[in-house]
Amino acid sequence: MSISNFKDFNLNEEHEFNPNETKERLKRREEHLYNVPTDDYKGSYFEEIVTQCKSPASRIRITKLAPGKMIPWHVDYDVSYGVRVIVPIYGDNNVINLFKRNNKIEAYNLKNGVANFLNIGYTHGVVSMSKKARLALMFTLDGTKDIL
């Protein structure tokens, strides 16, 4: 995501396929290409958390949303492609995840240390009214085994 108030630190790298194919797939934001663990990830507490899931994970990263900022409304993909998991690590209750569903806006406060399985096929955004950054472990599951 190329938003200046949102940063991420990747814990896995993209798998090299045919360079021309990979370039085109990355333009389409295919997260499953990010499936090669970094040395920072291997043997880490983050790996312990992620590998508890039944489905394989990709694009594993630590994210930082700056205080008082937002991630604008957008759609990533639906659960037929992947399920987004976000585990807030540090922050407070003044960060709200918003979803537009059935012509209504739903607001969720994600608690630190709790894994949240999100359907980001809905239009969604995040608003921070906090004075401190929110740090979170975020990754994509290739399949719905963990939510069924």
Secondary structure, 3 states (H helix, E strand, C coil): CCCCCEEEEECEEECCCCHHHHHHHHHCCCHHHEEEECCCCCCCHHHHHHCCCCCCEEEEEEEEECCCCEEEEECCCCCCCCEEEEEEEECCCCEEEEEEECCEEEEECCCCCCCEEECCCCEEEEEECCCCCEEEEEEEECCCCCCC
